[in-house]
Amino acid sequence: MSGKILIVDDEVHIRMLLEQTLEDLEEEHGIQLLTASNGEEALALIKREHPAIIFLDIMMPKLNGYEVCRRIKSDAALDSGASIVLLTAKGQEVDRKQGLELGAKQYMTKPFDPDEVLSTARALLGIHR
């Protein structure tokens, strides 16, 4: 597994906030941060870069996060064992259940706690303070 984290969200301010939240991992541990603004762009990056973690929004144009998750888990060329964390405004239990059934490791709702995002990334990467 690589030292790469992919942030997928169609809202530029959310991508920037997540990058700022995770930049300590970049500086302290050499983790590379990648971003995509839609599901199609995400799939291309996943195939090429094989990130260790994918923070994935659900409600996006072109391909939604559920579809991206489904495609990753059904295609060996895409599924390199990345931990998928759905990060979304969809907070209903049915949405969470669907995301986990499609193969997401974790489901977090917006607005998110930056400390929780960072600790989740650290745990999934096996980085201990």
Secondary structure, DSSP 8 states (H G I E B T S, - for coil): --SEEEEE-S-HHHHHHHHHHHHHHHHHH--EEEEESSHHHHHHHHHHH--SEEEE-SS-SSS-HHHHHHHHHH-TTT-SS-EEEEEES---HHHHHHHHHTT-SEEEESS--HHHHHHHHHHHHT---
